């Protein structure tokens, strides 16, 4: 397993496939294993760069800060280490926030950008968002990661036939480091690049699930500020679109990315 040392952390990453570089960025409380249902298909056309953010997966758990800004900085350091100058990027959930952050800082290096069930700001600017943040913090502090995993597993994969997806999610999510998880929850509400996304000029695909955590209208609002962005709704999907609608998702994303080849 390759590791890259940066600012006190051993950062785990995987390279797979062959072709133009494509960075895949995982969700909150997860790892590069988020891409199990995409790696084979995407790797047939692209060289995949799949990092674990510091604090998650096989990366260091004892090297703060744990924040979107730090994950973005780590990503740029890794890409420079690998001598990758230009690439496409796919970010899911928290990974989408990191993709936003990285893209506004060095937009000239990003060929194509895919953003999945994510936002350019994690500010807790509504009562619902404040309640969600408080609930997560309280649940993790009082009941730990296994209970958080069970609650989220039922929200993401509640349907009949999704039992295996739910079990896998809960098993992996429960292994998160509690201290890291809480520290990241504390930094997230301070992060936003909402006022900077109008400068992005690369082709952008935004994928939004019909039943994501936040209303589809929020994605419509920020997509309207990006002149080169296209928004696609995945009917029937929840927050875990790369899992619960993997075939539809893979075809959509590959079609968009291969348009640039």
Secondary structure, DSSP 8 states (H G I E B T S, - for coil): --EEEETTEEEEEEEEESSEEEEEE--TT--GGGGTTTHHHHHTTEEEEEE--TTSTTS-SS----SHHHHHHHHHHHHHHTT--SEEEEEETHHHHHHHHHHHHSGGGEEEEEEES--SB----SHHHHHHHHHHHHHHHHH-HHHHHHHHHHHH--STT-HHHHHHHHHHHTTS-HHHHHHHHHHHTT-B-TTTGGG--SEEEEEEETT-SS-HHHHHHHHTT-TTEEEEEETT--S-HHHHTHHHHHHHHHHHHHTT-
